[in-house]
């Protein structure tokens, strides 16, 4: 499923896990709990705890910069 429509729900979410494979990095993320009131959202895609679970993928990463140092 493409979660592009739901990216705004992840602003106060949680980073669950970071994984990498070759030159790809995957961030597994969970949104903040979403209440039913006033939100036009397909409730069938929510987890049991009322959150969205997603994976942010970075493909063909050449390098990372951490504290101004290239890794």
C-alpha positions in Angstrom: 0.0 0.0 0.0 1.2 3.5 -0.8 1.0 5.5 2.4 1.7 8.9 0.7 -1.7 10.1 1.6 -1.1 9.4 5.3 2.3 11.0 5.8 0.9 13.9 7.8 -0.1 11.4 10.6 3.5 10.5 11.3 4.7 13.9 12.6 4.4 12.8 16.3 5.0 9.1 15.7 7.6 6.7 16.7 10.6 5.3 14.9 10.3 1.5 15.6 13.3 0.1 13.8 16.0 1.0 11.2 17.2 -1.8 8.9 19.6 -1.8 5.9 20.3 -4.1 3.0 23.2 -3.3 0.6 22.7 0.4 -0.3 19.1 0.6 0.9 17.9 1.9 4.3 14.5 1.2 5.8 12.8 3.2 8.6 9.9 1.4 10.2 7.6 4.0 11.7 4.3 4.2 13.6 1.9 7.2 13.7 0.4 8.8 16.8 -2.9 7.2 17.8 -5.7 8.4 15.5 -9.1 9.0 16.9 -12.3 8.5 14.9 -13.6 12.0 15.4 -13.5 14.3 12.3 -10.9 12.4 10.3 -11.7 11.1 6.9 -9.6 8.0 7.0 -10.1 4.3 6.0 -10.3 2.8 9.5 -9.5 -0.7 8.1 -5.9 0.2 7.7 -5.3 1.1 11.4 -3.5 -1.2 13.7 -5.1 -2.7 16.8 -3.8 0.3 18.8 -5.3 2.8 16.4 -2.1 3.8 14.6 -0.7 3.6 11.1 2.4 1.4 10.6 4.7 2.3 7.7 8.1 1.9 6.1 10.1 4.8 4.7 12.6 3.5 2.1 15.7 5.1 1.0 17.0 3.3 -2.1 20.6 3.5 -3.6 22.0 5.5 -0.7 25.6 6.7 -1.5 26.5 8.2 1.8 25.1 9.6 5.1 26.2 12.7 6.8 26.1 12.6 10.6 27.3 15.6 12.7 28.9 17.1 9.5 30.9 13.9 8.9 30.3 11.7 5.8 29.8 8.0 6.5 
